[in-house]
Amino acid sequence: MSDVHTQLRLHLFALQAAGVEFLPVPPPRTAPSAPRVVAAPTALPTAAIPTTAPTPVSVSAPVPPAVPMVDPLEIRRIALDQLATTVAACARCPELYATRTQTVFGAGPLAPELCFVGEAPGADEDRLGQPFVGAAGQLLTKIITAMGMKREEVYICNTLKCRPPMNRTPSSQECANCREFFDRQLELVRPRFLCCLGAVAAQNVLQSPLRIGQLRGRFHEYQGIPVLCTFHPAYLLRDPSKKKECWDDLKMLLRKMGRPIPGEK
Ligand code: SF4
């Protein structure tokens, strides 16, 4: 798709966001006819002046046909693809740029009911370009299934789009560098609920210094979206005893979403 085409579609989307739902199509042009000569009016005889209001004459100018606007989801998908392309070329964090194999943008449908947000890609994600595909990702898939959902139904991403070397915790500057991309991504994906996985993701999304133990177990808000924080699946792999607390968090989320809790009546 050409740039001009893309820009035009984005412009249409902006119009639609402003409340414009239809655009008129101008009537076809016709060859100009010879100018009509109109005689200068002469004084009317008094008897010719009507005493009642004239009957309105119908104006039969052609009504332009309405053209439906472009599908808003399609426009958002295009904008998201453009954002992913921008992210793929990003070099704001010199060390991450120099050591990454590729950026890991995110995966899943637009307008999902739920979006999971992790911290940053790990080694497997960096290699494959997809979020949560390693051992922690497999556990996340099990968690999603246990919640009565399918992985393809949810959107999955990280707050940072590049892997920190040796999986170190990203610096506050790196988090700040990538924040703009994350905000725009969520603006385009528009999930109904967010679930932050782990302390770094939770602190990044909520801009909070609190620890995960203080953030989990209650709802927060990000751009009007209800947010629940829980443990990162990688942490659950290291300490399986935390799985019950994680499940308690997710049951709270399911209740808030109005979904049934599998295994409970
Ligand atoms: S982490 Fe984000 S801001 Fe930093 S280089 Fe990667 S894409 Fe750019």
Residues whose N, C-alpha, C, O or C-beta is under 5 A from the ligand:
A	BS01	SF4	V87 C90 A91 R92 C93 L96 Y97 L160 K161 C162 E174 N177 C178
